Amino acid sequence: MTFDPLREHTAIAIDGGGIKGLIVVKALIALEEALGVNSLIELPQLQVLAGTSTGAIITAAIAVNMSAREITDLYLSAGRSVFPPLLPAWVPAPLQSAYKMILGLFKPAIFSSNSLKKLLRDTFEAKTGDPDITLGDLKKRLRKDQALIITTADILERRTRFLKTYDDRDGDWKLWEAVMASSAAPTLLPVLQRAGEQGKMHYYTDGGVGSYANPGYVAAREAVEWQGYAPDTVSVLSFGTGWVEANAFERSVGRPDSWKIVDWAMNAILLLLADAARAQSLDIIHDFVNQGMDFRRFQTLLEEDLGMDDTSEASMARMQELGAELGQRILANKHALGADSGFDPEGLREALERYEASVRERTLTLSE
């Protein structure tokens, strides 16, 4: 099977997932090579980039004209500076988890954000000449028909913010600030503090804390409702960073009926991320695919969970293997709604069938 051509208006959306973003960027190498571009931002069809958390890092890097290979090298070389090992690798996993929980009792976050800030500023300076490039500056570098959208959750206002390069109200945000606001994964990295209007302090955390761990719906709505493209002229490529089935998830986090308060603090975010990832894809299918949108949801099934901060050599090597496999699946059109139904670990088809059956039953009941 050959790669289906992208439509004239294309969006790329990438989920959160910490270091597991390595799976996606490794896969994007194959996509760039197949399309014959040095960086995806060069694609004439690419108009929308949307990212949450690690997806914000990747999409921002694409927006400043980094290639997938460069971004992959960034994850490989700098992963341990952002998420340094807390204990030696020989310490058993249960003790590693227990140590993280103990740290969580005394610290706002397990890791510092200083390394990530330096990494982002150095990277953006190398590509643009300005470590503090703003969203407004980036707007001038992009084509007029291109937009980068980064999600973050404003904690005190309890709402998701959509930071957009073309929105002048967001123009003074430094790109590294926007990425760090989206990447401030609860328990792992501290919140970003930023003064807003009249000096009022705002506190931002991971965009996945709201409903947008999967920003695919953001990208689809941007293309259709904000940019005004007809759904049947739009392709949305949506990338997850790994899906763990129920049995493997239980092995990773233990039986939920035995979770203590600290377990809930560590694991609740995983429930939010997974539920949002599935729900956003279903919203795209319901609202836009039925109008002709080309929606390709690529997700990787994980036999065992990989932690968002797991930068061990074995895990990083496994992520690269999974990324290479995902790259070939992209080129073979093996995605959740593709002809081969075996690539839908999130169960989108089943959930959609249940929904449509419920609608039919309700319609029949009302007509009787």
N, C-alpha and C positions, 0 to 999 in steps of 0.2 A: 504494500500500500504506500502511495506517495503522499507527501505532505500537502494538505489542502491549502491553496493560496489564501493569504490574508485578504480580507476585504479592504475597501478603500479607506475606511476609518477603523483603526485598530487601537485597542487599549490593552495594557498589560497591568495586572494587579498581583501583588505578592503578599502573602499572609505574614503574620508574626511567627516567632518560633526560636528566637535567640540564635545560637550557633548553627542550628539546623537550616538556616538560610543557605549554608554551604551546599546543601542538596540542590537547591534551585539554581544558584549561580553556576554550578558545575553543569547542569542541564542546559542552561542558556548558551553555553559555548557551542553546543551542537546546533542550536537554532541560528545563532549568528553565522556560523559556517555555511549552513544550508541556504540562508538568505543572501549570503555574499556581502555582508557588511562588517566593518571593523567594530562598530558599536551599534546597539539597537536604536539609539537615538537618531541614527542616520536614516532609518527606514522612512520613506516618504509617507507610508500609511500610518505610522505611529503618531497618534495625537494625544493619548492620555496615558500617564503613568500614575498608579495609585499604590501606596504602600503603607503598611502598619508595622511598627516595631522593626524587626530585622528586615521586613519588606520595605520599610522607609529607608533604611541604609542602602539597600540594593537599588531601589528606584532613583534615589538621589544620586547615587554613583552613576547610573545610566544617564541621568539628566545632565551631568557634567562631562559626558562623553567618555566614560570608562568602558572598556570592553568587559565581557563576561569573564574572560581569562584574567584580566587585571583584578576584578572584584574577587574572583576565586583565590588568587594569590594573596589578596588582602585578608580574607578570612583565615587562610592557612597560616599566614605569618603573624597575624595580630590577635588571633582568637585567644591565646593564652595570656596576652597582656590585658585583655578586657575581663576574661574569666580565668584568673590564675588558679591552679589547683590549691584547694584548701588543706588537703592532707595527701600524704604519699599514695601512689596508685595501688600499693599492696593492701591498704586498709579496706576491709570488706565494705560493700555498698551500704548495708544497713547502718554501719557506724558512720559512714560518710553522711548519710541522710540525717542521722541523729545529731551530728556535729552542726550541720546547717540549722537545724531546729534550735539548738542551743544558742547559736549566733543570733538567730532571729529574736530571741528574748531580750537581747541587749543592744542590738544595732538597728537603725532604720532600714538598712539594706545590707545584704551579705557582701557585695562588692562595691568598690568606689567607682564613680563615673569619670574620674580624672583621665584614665587611660583611654576611654572611648572618646572623650572630648579632644584629647590630643591627636588621636588617630584620625578623627573626622577633619579637624582643622588642617592637619598636615596633608591629608588626601586631597581636600578641596583646594588647598594652596597649590599643590603640584599640578592640578588639572586646570585651574583658572587663574592662578597668580594671586589669589586673595583668600586667606584662611577664613575670613569673616564675610564671605559672599552672602548676600541676602537673597530672599526669595524674589525681591524686586530686581536685583541685579541678574539673577538667573533667568527671569522673564525675558530680558534683553538678549540673552544668549540662545534661548530656544526660538524655534520658529513661532510665528504668530498663532499658528493653529495647534501648538503643543502646550500641554499643561502637566505639571507635577502636582499631585495631591497627597498630602501627608496627614494621617489622622492622629489625634491625641485626645486624651480625656482631661477636661478641666475639672479638677476634683471638687472644688468648692461650689462651682456652678452645676456640678453633676450632669455634664453634657459632653458630647463629642464635638471637638473642633476639627474642621476640615481646612487645613492650611494650603492655600492654592497660590501658585506662582503668578497667576494673572489677576488675582484679587489685590488691589492696591492697599486694602486694609491689613493685609498680611505682609506687605512689602518690606517692612522693617525687620521682620524675623530673620535672624542669621540662619543659614541653611543648617549649620551644625546644631543650633538651638532646636529647630523644628524636628530634626532627626532624633535628638536626645529626648525631647518631650515625648515622642512616639515610642521610644525604646526603653523608657524607664519602667522595666518589667517589675511589678510588685514582688517584694522580698529579695529580688536579685540586684536591682539598680535603684538608686534614690530618685525621688521626684525631681523634676526641673522647676526651679523657682524663676518667675519672670514678672517684672512689673508691667502692668497694663496701663490703661487710661487713668490719668490723675494719680499715677503712682501706686495704684492698688495692686497688691501682690497676688499673683495667680500661681497655682501649683498644678503641674501637669504630670500625667502618668501614661503608661502604655495605652496606645489606641485600642488595643484588644480588650481593655477592661470594659468598654462599652459594647456596642453591637457590631463592631467592625474589625474583629480579628481577621476576618476575610474581607478585604476591601474591594472584592469583585463587584458588589452591588454599587459601591461608590463610583467605580469606573464606568459601569454600564449606565447609570443615571447621568453621569457627567456627559457621556457621549450623546445620549438621546435627549435628555431634558435640558441640559445647560448648553451644549454645543449645537443641538438641533439636528443631529444626523438621524436619518431614518433607520429603524432597527435592522432592516434587512441589508443595510450597507455597513454594518458594524461587526467586527470580530472582537471578542473579549477573551484573552488568554489569562486564566486565573490559576495561580500556583499555590498549593499548600506545602507545608514543610514537614509533613509526616503525620500519619494517622495510625493510632494504636487500637486494635480491636479489644473487646471487653475483657477477654481472659488475660491478655498481655497487660492491659491497664491495671487489672486487679493484682497481678503479680508485682507490678511496679509500685503501687501505692497502698496495697493491703486491703483487707475487707473494710468497706465503708462503715459498717456497724461497729467497728472497733476504733475508728478514728477519734483521736483526742482533739482538743481545741486547736493545738498547734498544727495538727495534721490538716484540719480544715483550712487553716490560714495558708498552708503551703499548697494544698490541692484544689481549693475552690477556683483559683484562676484557671486551672486546667479544664474545669467543667465549662467555664465561661468561654474559653477559647474554642473548644470543640463545638459547643452548641452554636456559637456565632458563625463558625466556619460553614457548618451545614446550612444554617438558616439563610445566610446571605446568598448562597448558591441557589437555593430553592426560590428565593425572591426574584432572582434574575430569570429563572426558568418561567416562573408564573407571569412576570410582568413583561418580559421582553422576548424570550425565545419563541413564545407563541406568536409573536409578531415578526418572526423571521431572523432574529439575532443569531449569529454564530457564536456559541458559548462553549469554550473548551476548558473544563475544569480538570487540572492535573494534580493528583494527590498520590503520595507514596505510602504504601502500606508498610508499617514497621512491625516486624515479628516481635521485637523487644523495644521498649521505649528508650529513646535517647534524650537525655536531659538537655534543657535549653542552654545550660552552662557546661556541658560535658565536652571538654577540649582534650580528652585523653587521645593518645595516638591511635588506639584501636577504633574509637568512635569517629574520629576525623577521617580515618581511612574508609570506614564503612559508609560515611556520608558521601564521600567521593564516588564510591561504587554505586550507591543508590542514585546519585546525580547523573552519572554516566548512563545508567539504565533509563532514567527519566528522560534524558535527552533523546534517546532512541525512540521512546514512546511518543514524544512530541512530534518527531518526524514521521512516525507511523500512524498518527491520529488516534492513539489509544488513550482516550480520556473518558470521563464519567458518562458522557452522552454519546460516545462514539459507537461505531457498528459492533465492536466487541464489548460486551457488557461486563467483562471481567476486570475492569479498571475503575471501579466505583466503590472504594472502601468506605466512603462516608455514607453509602446507602441512599444516594439522591434519587435513584430510579424508584426504589421501594417507597420512600417517603412521598414522592410525587404521585405514585399510583394510589397510595392510601388517601391522599388529599383529593385527588380527582374522583375516586370512588365515593368519598364522603359528599362531595359536591353533587354528584349524580343522585345519590340517595336522598339528599335533602331537597333537591329540585323535584324529584319524583313525589316525595311526601307532600310538598306544598301544592303540587298540581292535582292531587287526588281530592 
